[in-house]
């Protein structure tokens, strides 16, 4: 499903951190768009150095930037550096925020690097269009950006925030869902609980495994699919959990095959998030689209992305509430089938074949104004 009646554009997509949701969105957009999208990327590592130096590397890879109609960069890019280095031939630029470095929660013992946060703010100011992956992310960015500027001892550019707000839109990311992919039907017995997030502190795996341990001690029947990407190291809780639940684990670790990954999701009874940082939640939406019943904390993007009529069933307040919801769902997984089907239909609205019209339209509207 692609827009018609508009000339094909040449888009240069710059992704300094080509992994996880960054990689998924770049590849998904390039494949689904009716426009010609060229991706330049760097591997998903050394993210602080990417913010410092990716612009220099990218500029050296581009023979003639004037052949492009648009530069589409993401938040780990210093867009001010890139535009200065590219010169006057640089076309209009859009900046997409997966996350930002002023509202992102810190790891234990980590200190905030305000320079990186300010790079995000000034890059947004330099962009012709600023895009966020959810409303809650947009609002958190502007709240913390104002606080950051107030920390400056003098010469505070407070006026800059209003100008950035005026060129900001929310544009939800998509995910791949091939035609004919099965929905919320066949499920495993015992019911399988899916945890499919990055193996990092901001997804709070400790909370998830604490709750699963309580269910284990109660004798609740369940199996586990612990998926998601891992980077240089993972929280120690994963080593403990692999031993603790060794007789319940169906799959453990990152699944590189997209088809195999979707197959696991199709078998899940539910998908759980305990995240303390999540600006959208592609992994949750994928799982819900494929029939997993979502159990999500009352924070971050989850209330925004869940239809309000289902908040009572889906959104939980704390670990005790999550435990109670899981006990009920795992004891009678078929009881929620009607709600599961409605949530699946809602989540499928974020698949690239549905959402690409909005993505292409936002870009076309920008260039019509230029």
N, C-alpha and C positions, 0 to 999 in steps of 0.2 A: 504494500500500500504506500504509494509515493505521491507527492504533490505534482501537479501538472501546471502548464501554462507559465512557467518561469524558466529562464535560461539556466542551463547547467553551470554550477559554480565550481571553481577550483579552491578547495579548502586545505590549508596546511595545519594539521593537528599536531601540536607539540606536547608530548607527555614525558616529563623528566623521570617519572616513577612508574614504569610499565609493569604493574603487578596488581593483583587484587581487583578491587572495583575500578581503579584507574585503567587497567588493561581491558577489563570487560567492557567498559563504556566506550573506550577508544575503538576497539575492534567492532563492537556492536553498531556504533554509529556509522563507521566507515562502510560496513556491510549493508546496512539498511537504507542509508541516505540515497536519494536520487542524484545527489551531487558527487563530484569526484573528490574523494578525501584521501590525502596523502599523510601517513603517520610517520613522524620522526620521534624516536623514543630512546630512553636510556633505561638500563635494568633497574629493578626496584630494590635499590640498596643505597646506603649513604645519603639519606634524604636531606640532611642539613647541607651537605656539599652540593646536592642537586640544586637546592634553592640558591646557593651562592654562584655556582658555575655553569649550570645547564645552558643559560643563554649564550655564553661564549662558545660552547660546543655546538649548539644548534646552528648558529649563524655560519659557522665554518662548513656545515653540511649543505647549505642552500646555495645553489649556483646563481639563481636569479629569482629573488623574492617577488619581483613585480609581476610574475606570471600568475600569482595567486590572487584570488578575490578577497580572501579572509584568512587571518591567523586565528586559530582556536587553541588556546593554551589552558592548562589546568593550574591549580593553586600552588604547586611546588615549583613554579616558574617565576623568576624575577622579570616581569613583563616590561618594567621600565628599562632595565639593562638591554633586553632584547630589542625593543623598539629603537633605542638609541644606537645600538650596534648595527641594526638593519638599515637605518637611515630613512630618508624621505620616500624611498620606494616601498616602504612597508605598508601593506594594506590595512584596513580596519581590523581591530583585534577584539575577540571575545575572550573572557576569562571565566572558567568554570571552577567553582569551589566544591570539591569533594569533602574537604575539611579545611580548617584554618589554624594558624599557630598562635592565636590569642584566646580562643575559647576551648581548645583541645585540652582534655584533662592530662595532667602530668603523671608520669610514672613515679613510683615511690622513690624519694630521694632526688628527683630531678628538679632543676630550677628553670623558670621561664626565661627563654631567650627573647627579649622584647624586640631585638633587631629583626628576627624572623617574622614576628607578628607584624611589625611595621612594613616589612617587605610585602606582605599580603595586602595591607591597606593601600600602600602607594601603587602597587600593581593594579589594584582595583580602580584607583583614580586614573591610571594611564590607559585603562581599557575603554573601548567604545561601548561595550555591553558586558555587564557582570551578571553571572548566572549562579544560582545556588540550587543544591539538590533537594532542599525542603524549606518550608517556611520557618520552621524552628531553627534551622541552621542560619538562615538569613538574619533572623531576629537576634540570635546570640552573637553573630559577628558584629552587627552594628552596636549592640550594647557594650561589648568588650572593646570595640574600636574607639568608642567615645571615652571609655575609661583609660585606655592606653594613651590617647592624646592628652588627657588631663594630667598624666604623669610627667609630661614634658615640663621642664622648668620655666620656659618662656617660649614666645613665638609659636604658640600652638595653632596648627592649621585646622581649627574646628570646622571651618567652612567646607572643608574637603568632604566631610561625611555626607552632607546633604547632596552634594553633587554626585557622589557615588550612588546614593540611594535612588536618585532620579533615573539612573540607567540600569537598575537592577530588576531582574525577573527570577522567578522560581521555575526551574525546569527539571522535572523528575527524571532520573536515569532509567534506561530500559534494561531488559535482560533477554537472552535468547530463549525462545520457546518454539521449536520447530512445529510446523503444522502436523496435526495428528497425535501430538504428545498426549498420553492418557492423563485423566484427571483424578478426582478423589474417589477411587473405587477400591481396587485390591489393596489390602493391608496385611501386614505381618501378624503372626500369632506366636509368641506374645507380642503385644503392641510395641512398636519401635519408637523410641524418643530420639529425635534428631537434634544435634548441636553442630551447626555448620558455619562457624565464625572463625576469624583469624585467631590463632593461638597466642593472644597477647593480653596484657593486664587490663586494657580498657574494655574488654568483653567480659570481664569478671568471671572467668571459668570456676574460680573457687566457690562462688555462690551456687552455680549450677551443680557442681559435684557434691556440695553439702546437701542440697535438696535431694539429689538422687540417692545419696547415702542413707538419708532418713527413710526413703521409700524402700530401699534394699533391706534395711533392718526391720521394716514392717512386713516384709514378705510380699510386697506388691510385685506382680508379674510385669516385667518389661524387658526389652532389649535396647541396645544403644548403638547409634550411628554417630560417631564423633568424627566429623569431617572438617574442612576448612584449611586455609593456607598457613604455613609456618615459615618464619624467616630465620634469622641467625640463631635464635634461642627461643624456648617456650617456657612458660611458667612451670615450676616444679610440680604443681598439682597434677599435671598430665601424667607424670610417671606414677604417682600414687594411684590415680584413677584407673590407669590401665591394669594395674595389679588388682586393685579392689574389685573392679567389675569384669574381670577376665572371663567369667562364665556368662556374661550378659552382652558382650561386645560382638556386633555383627560386622562392623567395619571401623577401622581406626586410621585416621590420617588423611592427608590430601589425596583426592582422586583426580588425576590429570585428565582422564577421559570425560568429556562433557556428557556423553551418552550414558556412561556408567554412573556418573554423579546424579543425573536426572533419574536414573533407575532406582537409586537408593532413596531419593526424595519421594518418589512415587509409592514406596513401601512404608513410609513413615506415618505413624498415627498422629504425631504432633511435632512441632518445631518450637524450641524454647530459646528465648534470649534473656540474658541477665546483664546486658551491656550497660556500661556507664557512659559510653560514647558511641553514638550511632546517628549520623546525620541523615541517612536514608534507610538502608537496610536491604540491599539487593538480595543477600542470601536468604533472608526471611521471606521476601516476596516470591522468590523462586520456589521455595518450599511450599508456601501457601498455594501458589498456582498449581502445584502438582499434588495437592490434596492433604498436606500436613495441616493440622489444626494449630493455629498460633497461640502461644502463651507468652505475653510480652509485658515488660514493666511499664508502669504508669509514668513515663518520662521520655525525653528525647523525641524522635520522630514518630514513635509508634502510635500515640493517640491520633496524630495527624493522618497517618496512612491507613488506619483502621476505621471503617464506617462506624459512625456513632451508635447506630442501633445494636452493634455487637460488642461495644466496649465492656459491658458487664461480663460477657463470657470470655473475652480475649485478654483484657488488660488486668494485671494483678498489681496489688499495692506493695507487697513485701514477700520475703521468702516463705513465711507461713502460708500466705495466700496462694503462692505458687505450688507449694506442697499439697494443699487441699485440692486445688484445681487438677493437678496431676493424678492424685488418688482417684478422683471422680472419673476423669477421662480414661485412665488406663483400666479402670474396673469395667467400664462400659463404653468402649471407643465408638460403637455404632450409634450411640444415643445422640450424638451431635452431628449426624451425617447431613441433615438439611442445612445447618449453619455452615458446615464445612464446604458444601457445594457453592453456597452464596459467596463465601470468602474467596474460594478458588476463582470464581468468575470475576470478582473484583480485582484480585491480584493479577490476573491475566491481562488486564487493561494496561499494565506497565510493560508488557512484552514489546520488543522493538517493532514488530509488525503493526502494533496499535499506536505506539507513541511517536513514531518517526515523523508523522505529519506535523506534530507540534514542534519537534526539533528543527526540521527543515523550514517550517514557517517562521520561527523566531529568527533564524539566520537571514532568511529572505527579507523579513521586515527591517532588520538592521541595515542591510545594504540598499534597500529602497530609500532610506533616509539619507544615505551618504551622497 
